[in-house]
Amino acid sequence: MPGGRRIAAVTDAHFDVSAGECLALIGESGCGKSVLASALLGLLPSNAQSAGQARLGELDLLTADERTLTRTVRGRLIGLIPQSPAAHLTPVRTVRSQLEETVGALTDARGRTAVRAAAESAAERAAFPADHLDRHPHQLSGGLAQRAATALALVGDAPLLLADEPTTGLDRDLVDHTVDELRRHVDDGDRALLMITHDLAAAERIADRVAVMYAGRIVELADADVFFGPPGPRHPYSRGLLQALPERAFTPIPGMPPELGDLPDGCAFAPRCEQATAACAALPPTTSHIACHHPHVPENLNA
Ligand code: SF4
């Protein structure tokens, strides 16, 4: 960064996601979720550095060169369902034309009839109505723009779908509809879905597992039914996120997230945490998928 400052946008992120599974990566805006997604796609800015491994099959996404990322990864191994699909679509071209161009770039379909059929098939798989294919993005509702972007992500038949805040700006009914559609692509069994979101209701509806990110670190990784169910999450930040929901206690977490460029030495959540003790001045180890010195112990384990 300017002035030689270094910012650890994502640190010690460990997770996996399998075919037929959805992992929801949740956390407040600015916690590093989208940076992580950009790293997987090789789309970090040129001044960024990454370390470690991100394996997709035999390929390490973090060390793959640009040619491999362009020819093998983007669209073919990872289908990106973007935030703000309306902005992602080219405004001056119809959905059909954008789908056909993507089919031409990512598949073996050749010839006008085959390309057209493949584009219509991708639209159908994303539940995008055939009679809207000749419309421009500005003629689509938010939900249909979302489906058009999903259709583009499905063209290459990628084994990993990466959905970056796919429900931003949609009303609740459309959110439910969108995540149900995404879930359908996972339930086909061949694809994994990594969904980045700050929408806990959407995560609860779609995810098999949940990873919670705070200040650039994954602080908890849990099965979704445990996380959202009676046992509940164990990390104080995760518990605070759930308690902030209107349908629960509607009690916000006090304070603000720290600046990633000015993190404390110990637990970054300590200034906002009611359970903080002197031990929290040291960085908590990540054990049992929870990075906390004093994780919540469910009552049935306390007994
Ligand atoms: S390590 Fe300490 S400050 Fe951090 S979340 Fe756990 S109890 Fe709170």
Residues whose N, C-alpha, C, O or C-beta is under 5 A from the ligand:
A	BS01	SF4	P236 C267 F269 A270 C273 Q275 A276 T277 C280 P284 A291 C292 H293 H294
